Structures are given as structure tokens and as C-alpha cells.
């Protein structure tokens, strides 16, 4: 029996040992599970915190930076801060959220800008109509009153009209003025008359054909574009410096208008932006033009796209900037001979040289008188009443006279027109008092001999 008890005791001891071992294993597994759960919990908390930080950065930095980069391409858009702590799906969703926000901002800005353009088109049309009526009234007043202040009002009205036209063009509206085929030099003069610093603008005419003109549909757009370039050149250069405008003609490639100023110039970023605007981008938002908006280059770029011009800007040898506006050949024509040019239009430089060289230095001597019998009579001795100028002096005098005529200022032209008008009115009043029957035949509303004194170049 003893051995049975021993076997039972051994079996019981083995069972106890197995149960203890199982309990120890279970305890170790429980500890491992607890540690694993704790690690997973900490990892989840870390991922949640990282995702929370990324969402916070998305709302506070990434989306605003993405919206800013739409108008300022150099602005940096931050990426994920803790890319290793965020899984792939979360990172992809965050990136899609930034792109969706950018798309929504672009669409909303487009809708807002389109609404603003429509409102400004309507306002510009009404303001332009009122300014045209004011201009017509000022022209009528110039016939009736000899007051220089009327010309000053007309000039300021012209400045306001140019700004309104530029706004209308920027908003994809029609320039608001129809013209006939116009000589190129008169278009340059018309653009000069729309700029505040017009007295600083010096025009050099290098056309081979002084009757070179623009077709009707491109005449006013070119005047607007050139006026914007001249306004920019005068605004960013010293008041004591001149702005040089050179009108050139190139065979087969049209005509060139070169504007040089001695201004402050541009840095690389400003020059790149100016070239991008002058190239005529597909869309320019009004909100991207600054406050106050700088619309000059944007307006020129819009006209470049619509009418086929070409504009390039670079550094000028005068220290400022040089802008080259090219008119293609298919927009050019030649005026008829019966169309007289403006008296203020500068003569071509080649014409000056020809007139100076071909001017006779000495008149031809008169033929010798014949006697009654057919024999030559005794020649009288010639006495010169005044010293004969040398050919060099006469040529230089001719050049000086031409330059004096070309460099006549608008103030001098205004005084000449005012004197002519006053003399005409005085002569008519004297003639009316001396001949009553003639005055009865003349209707009081007729103005046959009075020319319009306003800005006919525009």
C-alpha cells in the first residue's frame, strides 16, 4: 500500500507544480498584454496628439499660406510637421484638404472679381459718358470765352477720362471712343496730352513716311497704351528730367514707339512682374494690383492681347527704364494727301536734314539786261545791301528754325490759338459794326471760321 501512497503523493506534487507553472505563465502573459496595451495606448495618444497638431497647423498656417501663395507665388506653404507620426491615409487627407481649400479660394476670388469687374464696367461707362459731355461743353466755352482756366479744366477732364478709360479696359470693356484712321504722330501727341507731365515729354519723329497711320480700330487703343506708358515714365522719374519718345518705322515689321526715362529703375522681381503683365496674361485679378491699384502695365497687357501689339521693357541707357511698344504692319496704313497733319506734329528728322542740305546758299544772279540794238548794255556794279551768310550759317539757321518750331510748348500753342481766336472775334465785331446788311445775312448761330480749340488728337 505504501507504494500507492507514494505514487499519489508524487502525482499530487506534479499537479501542484504544473498548476504553479501555468499560473506563472498566465501571469507573465498578462503582464505582457498589459505592457503591450500600454505601449499601444501611448502610441495612439502620440498619433492623436500629432494629428491634432497637424490639424491645428492646417487651420492656422497651411491653408492661410496656401491662400496667400495664390497672389504671392514666392510665399512658402509649410508641409507636415510630424510626418513620421501620421499614417499615410491621414497625411493624404491633410494634403487633399489644403488643395481643396486652395481650389475653393480660387473659385471664390474669381466670382468676387467678376462681380467687381461688372460693377466697375457699368460705373466706368457712366462716368466716361459724363466726362465726354463735360469735354464737349468745355470746347464750346473755349469758343466763347478767352480764359486760360478753361484749358486747365479741359486738361484735368482729359486726365480723369484717361483713368476712366484705363479702368474700363482693365474690366474687359470697350475703350468708349471710335476714331478714324489716324496718323501715328498725332496719336503720340494725343497720348502726350493725357499725361500730367506732358511738358517733359520730347518726341523725335524718325518715320520715313510722315503720313504713316493706324487703322481706325487700333487708333484709340494705341493712344491709351502709350498714355499709360508715358504716365508711368513721368511718375517714376525726377521732375527735372525729360522723357524721350522715339517714333520709328521698320520695313515689314511695322512701327516702334520707344519710351526712355531717367527714373529710379526696377529691381529684378519688379521687372519680372512688369514683363509678365505686359505679356498679357489670361487673367489679372483686381485684388492683385495693390492698394492703390497700379493698373498701367495691366492695361497695356490687356490691349496687347486684344489688338496684337507687342510691348517689352528693359533698362534704359538714360538710367531708368526703356519701354518698346511695337505696332504690327497689318494695323498700319498711309493717309491720303488731302488729309492735313496737326500743326503741333513734329516733322521727321530726315526731312530736317534734307531741307538743311538742299537749301540754296546763294540766289541765282539776274540775267544781264539787253540794249535796244541787241547788244548787252553796260553791267551796273552790284552793291550788297547786307552781308551774305555762309552756307554753314544758313544751314544751321534752318535747323535752328525747325527745332524752334518743333520744340514749341503747349503753353505757347495755347497763347497762339488764343490770340488767333481773339483777333478773329475782334475782326468780326468790327466788320459787323461797319456793314449792317452783311451782319443781317449772317445767322447768329453760325461759327464758320472758328476751329475747335480742344484736344482733337484723342
C-alpha positions in Angstrom: 0.0 0.0 0.0 2.9 2.3 0.7 3.8 2.5 -2.9 0.4 3.5 -3.8 0.5 6.4 -1.4 3.9 7.4 -2.8 2.6 7.4 -6.3 -0.4 9.5 -5.2 1.9 12.0 -3.4 4.2 12.3 -6.5 1.2 12.8 -8.7 -0.2 15.5 -6.4 3.2 17.2 -6.3 3.4 17.1 -10.1 -0.1 18.6 -10.4 0.8 21.4 -8.0 4.0 22.1 -9.9 2.1 22.2 -13.2 -0.6 24.5 -11.8 2.1 26.8 -10.4 3.9 26.9 -13.7 0.6 27.6 -15.6 -0.2 30.3 -13.1 3.3 31.9 -13.6 2.9 31.6 -17.4 -0.5 33.2 -17.2 0.8 36.0 -15.1 3.7 36.6 -17.5 1.2 36.7 -20.4 -1.0 39.1 -18.5 1.9 41.4 -17.8 3.0 41.2 -21.5 -0.5 42.0 -22.6 -0.7 44.9 -20.2 2.6 46.3 -21.3 1.6 45.9 -25.0 -1.7 47.6 -24.3 0.1 50.4 -22.5 2.5 50.8 -25.4 -0.3 50.8 -27.9 -2.2 53.3 -25.8 0.8 55.6 -25.7 1.4 55.2 -29.4 -2.3 56.0 -30.1 -2.0 59.0 -27.8 1.1 60.1 -29.6 -0.5 59.7 -33.1 -3.6 61.5 -31.8 -1.5 64.4 -30.5 0.5 64.6 -33.7 -2.7 64.5 -35.8 -4.2 67.2 -33.6 -1.1 69.3 -34.1 -1.2 68.8 -37.9 -4.9 69.8 -38.0 -4.1 72.8 -35.9 -1.3 73.7 -38.2 -3.6 73.1 -41.2 -6.1 75.5 -39.9 -3.7 78.2 -38.6 -0.8 78.1 -41.1 -1.1 75.8 -44.1 -4.4 76.9 -45.5 -3.8 80.7 -45.0 -0.3 80.2 -46.5 -1.8 78.4 -49.5 -4.3 81.2 -50.0 -1.5 83.8 -49.8 0.6 81.9 -52.3 -2.2 82.4 -54.9 -1.3 86.1 -55.0 2.3 85.9 -53.9 4.0 83.0 -55.6 7.1 83.4 -53.5 5.3 82.7 -50.3 6.2 79.4 -48.6 3.5 76.9 -47.8 4.5 74.6 -44.8 4.2 70.9 -45.0 3.5 68.2 -42.4 5.2 68.9 -39.1 5.3 65.3 -37.8 5.2 63.3 -40.9 6.6 60.1 -39.2 3.8 60.2 -36.6 0.9 60.5 -39.1 -0.1 57.5 -41.1 -0.3 57.5 -44.9 -4.1 58.0 -45.1 -4.1 60.8 -42.6 -1.2 62.6 -44.4 -3.0 62.2 -47.8 -6.2 63.6 -46.4 -4.4 66.6 -44.9 -2.8 67.3 -48.3 -6.2 67.0 -50.0 -7.7 69.4 -47.5 -5.0 72.0 -48.5 -5.7 71.5 -52.2 -9.4 71.7 -51.7 -9.1 74.9 -49.7 -6.9 76.4 -52.5 -9.4 75.5 -55.1 -12.3 77.0 -53.1 -10.4 80.2 -52.6 -9.5 80.5 -56.4 -13.1 79.9 -57.4 -14.4 82.4 -54.8 -11.9 85.0 -55.8 -12.9 84.6 -59.4 -16.6 85.1 -58.6 -15.8 88.1 -56.5 -13.5 89.6 -59.1 -16.1 89.0 -61.9 -18.7 90.8 -59.9 -16.3 93.7 -59.2 -15.4 93.9 -62.9 -19.1 94.0 -63.9 -19.8 96.8 -61.4 -16.8 98.8 -62.5 -17.7 98.4 -66.1 -21.1 99.9 -65.5 -19.7 102.7 -63.4 -16.9 103.5 -65.8 -19.4 103.7 -68.7 -21.5 106.3 -66.9 -18.5 108.3 -65.7 -17.0 108.3 -69.2 -20.2 109.5 -70.7 -20.4 112.4 -68.2 -16.7 113.3 -68.9 -17.3 113.3 -72.6 -20.3 115.7 -72.1 -18.1 117.9 -69.9 -15.4 117.9 -72.6 -17.9 119.0 -75.3 -19.2 121.8 -73.0 -15.6 122.9 -72.3 -14.9 123.0 -76.1 -17.9 125.2 -76.6 -16.8 127.5 -73.8 -13.4 127.9 -75.4 -15.1 129.4 -78.5 -17.0 132.0 -76.3 -14.5 132.9 -73.6 -10.8 133.6 -73.9 -9.9 132.3 -70.4 -6.8 130.0 -69.9 -8.6 128.4 -67.0 -10.9 126.7 -69.4 -7.9 124.9 -70.9 -6.8 123.9 -67.5 -10.3 122.4 -66.8 -10.2 120.7 -70.1 -6.8 119.1 -69.3 -8.0 117.9 -65.9 -11.1 116.5 -67.5 -8.8 114.7 -70.0 -6.8 113.2 -67.1 -9.9 111.9 -65.5 -11.1 110.5 -68.8 -7.9 108.6 -69.3 -8.1 107.0 -65.9 -11.7 106.0 -66.6 -10.8 104.5 -69.9 -7.9 102.5 -68.3 -10.3 101.2 -65.7 -12.8 100.2 -68.4 -10.2 98.4 -70.5 -9.0 96.6 -67.4 -12.5 95.3 -66.8 -12.8 94.0 -70.4 -14.9 96.9 -71.6 -14.7 98.8 -74.9 -12.5 101.9 -74.7 -15.5 104.0 -75.4 -14.3 106.1 -78.3 -14.3 105.4 -82.0 -11.8 107.1 -84.3 -11.0 107.2 -88.0 -7.6 106.2 -89.5 -5.2 108.5 -87.6 -1.6 109.5 -88.3 0.9 107.9 -85.9 2.5 111.2 -84.9 -0.9 112.6 -84.0 -1.7 109.6 -81.8 1.6 110.2 -80.0 0.6 113.8 -79.4 -2.8 112.7 -78.2 -1.3 110.3 -75.7 1.1 113.1 -74.6 -1.8 115.4 -73.9 -3.3 112.9 -71.5 -0.3 112.8 -69.1 0.2 115.2 -66.2 3.9 115.8 -67.0 3.3 116.4 -70.8 5.8 119.3 -70.9 8.6 116.9 -70.0 7.9 114.6 -72.9 10.1 115.1 -76.0 9.0 113.4 -79.3 11.5 112.5 -82.0 9.9 111.6 -85.3 12.1 109.1 -87.3 9.3 107.9 -89.7 10.2 107.5 -93.4 6.6 108.4 -94.3 5.2 111.1 -92.1 1.7 110.1 -93.2 2.0 106.6 -91.7 -1.2 106.0 -89.8 -3.1 103.4 -87.7 -6.3 101.8 -88.8 -9.4 103.0 -87.0 -10.0 100.1 -84.7 -6.5 100.3 -83.2 -6.0 104.1 -83.0 -7.6 104.7 -79.7 -6.2 101.5 -78.0 -2.7 102.6 -79.0 -3.3 106.0 -77.6 -4.4 104.5 -74.3 -1.5 102.1 -74.1 1.1 104.8 -74.9 -0.5 107.2 -72.4 -0.2 104.6 -69.7 3.5 104.1 -70.5 4.1 107.8 -70.6 2.3 108.3 -67.3 4.4 105.6 -65.7 7.6 107.1 -67.1 6.8 110.6 -65.8 5.6 109.4 -62.4 8.8 107.4 -61.6 11.4 109.9 -62.9 12.6 113.2 -61.5 10.5 116.3 -62.5 13.6 118.0 -63.9 14.4 115.2 -66.4 12.9 114.6 -69.8 11.0 111.6 -71.1 12.2 110.7 -74.6 9.7 109.2 -77.1 11.1 108.0 -80.4 8.8 107.0 -83.3 10.5 104.7 -85.7 9.4 102.7 -88.8 10.8 99.3 -89.7 10.4 97.7 -93.0 8.0 94.8 -92.9 7.7 94.8 -89.1 5.5 97.8 -88.5 6.4 100.7 -86.3 8.0 101.2 -82.9 7.4 103.6 -80.1 10.3 103.8 -77.7 9.9 105.5 -74.4 13.0 106.3 -72.3 13.1 107.8 -68.9 15.8 108.6 -66.4 13.9 107.3 -63.4 14.6 105.0 -60.4 14.5 101.8 -62.4 13.3 98.4 -61.2 14.7 95.5 -59.3 14.6 92.0 -60.7 11.3 91.0 -59.1 9.5 94.2 -60.2 10.9 93.8 -63.7 9.8 90.2 -63.9 6.3 91.1 -62.8 6.1 94.0 -65.2 7.1 91.8 -68.1 4.5 89.2 -67.1 1.8 91.9 -67.1 2.9 93.4 -70.4 2.9 90.0 -72.0 -0.9 90.0 -71.5 -1.8 87.2 -69.0 -5.1 85.4 -69.5 -6.5 86.9 -66.3 -5.4 89.6 -63.9 -7.4 89.9 -60.7 -8.1 93.4 -59.5 -7.1 92.4 -56.0 -3.6 91.6 -57.2 -2.8 95.2 -58.4 -2.1 96.6 -54.9 -3.7 99.4 -52.9 -3.9 101.8 -54.5 -4.1 99.7 -57.7 -1.2 100.0 -60.1 -3.1 99.4 -63.4 -0.7 100.8 -66.0 1.1 97.7 -67.1 -2.0 95.6 -66.7 -4.0 97.8 -69.0 -1.2 97.7 -71.6 -1.1 93.9 -71.4 -4.8 93.7 -71.9 -4.6 95.9 -75.0 -1.6 93.8 -76.3 -3.7 90.7 -76.2 -6.8 92.3 -77.8 -5.2 94.2 -80.6 -1.9 92.4 -81.4 0.6 94.9 -80.1 3.8 93.9 -78.5 5.5 95.5 -75.5 8.9 95.0 -73.9 10.6 96.7 -71.0 14.3 96.8 -70.2 16.9 99.0 -68.6 17.4 102.3 -70.4 20.8 103.9 -71.2 19.4 107.1 -69.6 19.4 105.3 -66.2 15.7 104.5 -65.9 13.6 102.1 -67.9 13.0 101.7 -71.7 9.7 100.5 -72.9 9.3 99.5 -76.6 5.8 99.3 -78.0 5.6 97.6 -81.4 2.7 98.1 -83.8 2.4 95.2 -86.3 2.3 96.0 -90.0 -1.3 94.9 -90.6 -2.5 97.7 -88.3 -0.8 100.4 -90.3 -1.9 102.3 -93.3 -1.0 105.6 -95.1 -3.2 108.7 -95.0 -4.4 110.4 -98.2 -2.6 113.5 -99.4 -5.7 115.7 -98.8 -5.6 114.9 -95.1 -3.6 117.7 -93.3 -1.5 116.8 -90.3 -1.6 118.6 -87.0 0.5 121.8 -86.8 2.0 120.5 -83.5 3.1 117.2 -85.0 7.0 117.0 -85.1 8.5 116.8 -88.5 10.5 113.8 -89.5 14.2 114.1 -88.7 15.2 113.1 -92.2 13.1 115.9 -93.6 15.1 118.4 -91.5 18.3 117.1 -92.8 17.1 117.2 -96.4 15.8 120.8 -96.1 19.0 121.9 -94.5 21.3 120.4 -97.1 19.2 121.3 -100.2 18.7 125.0 -99.1 20.4 127.2 -101.7 23.4 129.1 -100.2 23.1 131.9 -102.7 20.4 133.1 -105.1 20.9 132.9 -108.8 22.2 136.2 -110.4 19.6 138.1 -112.5 20.2 137.9 -116.3 22.1 140.8 -117.9 19.8 143.5 -119.4 19.9 143.9 -123.2 20.2 147.2 -125.0 17.9 148.4 -127.8 20.2 147.2 -130.5 20.5 143.7 -129.1 24.0 144.3 -127.6 24.4 143.8 -123.9 24.2 147.0 -122.0 26.8 148.1 -119.6 26.5 146.0 -116.5 25.9 148.0 -113.4 28.0 147.4 -110.3 26.2 145.3 -107.8 26.1 146.5 -104.2 25.3 144.1 -101.5 22.8 145.5 -99.1 23.5 143.0 -96.3 26.4 140.6 -95.7 25.9 137.3 -97.4 25.7 134.4 -94.8 27.9 131.5 -95.4 26.3 128.1 -96.3 27.1 126.7 -92.8 25.3 129.6 -91.2 22.2 129.3 -93.4 22.1 125.6 -92.8 22.4 126.0 -89.0 19.8 128.8 -89.1 17.4 126.5 -90.9 18.0 123.7 -88.4 17.5 126.2 -85.5 14.3 127.4 -87.0 13.0 123.9 -87.4 14.0 123.0 -83.9 12.3 126.1 -82.6 9.1 125.1 -84.4 9.2 121.5 -83.1 10.0 122.4 -79.5 7.1 124.8 -79.2 5.5 124.1 -75.8 1.7 123.5 -75.4 1.6 126.8 -73.5 2.9 128.7 -76.5 0.5 126.9 -78.7 -2.3 127.8 -76.3 -1.3 131.5 -76.5 -1.1 131.4 -80.3 -4.6 129.9 -80.5 -6.0 132.4 -78.0 -4.5 135.3 -79.9 -5.9 134.0 -83.2 -9.3 133.5 -81.7 -9.3 136.9 -80.1 -8.2 138.5 -83.4 -10.9 136.7 -85.3 -13.6 137.8 -82.8 -12.4 141.4 -82.9 -12.3 141.4 -86.7 -15.8 140.1 -86.9 -17.1 142.6 -84.4 -15.6 145.5 -86.4 -17.0 144.0 -89.6 -20.4 143.6 -88.1 -20.5 147.3 -87.0 -19.2 148.6 -90.3 -21.5 146.6 -92.6 -25.0 146.1 -91.2 -26.5 144.4 -94.2 -23.8 141.7 -94.2 -24.5 141.2 -90.5 -28.2 140.7 -91.2 -27.4 137.9 -93.7 -25.3 136.0 -91.2 -27.1 133.8 -88.8 -26.1 134.4 -85.1 -25.6 130.7 -84.5 -23.0 130.2 -87.3 -19.4 129.7 -86.3 -17.8 129.1 -89.7 -14.4 130.5 -89.0 -13.9 129.1 -85.5 -12.0 125.9 -85.2 -12.3 123.6 -82.2 -9.7 124.5 -79.6 -9.9 121.3 -77.6 -7.8 118.2 -77.6 -8.7 116.9 -81.1 -5.9 114.3 -81.0 -7.7 111.9 -78.8 
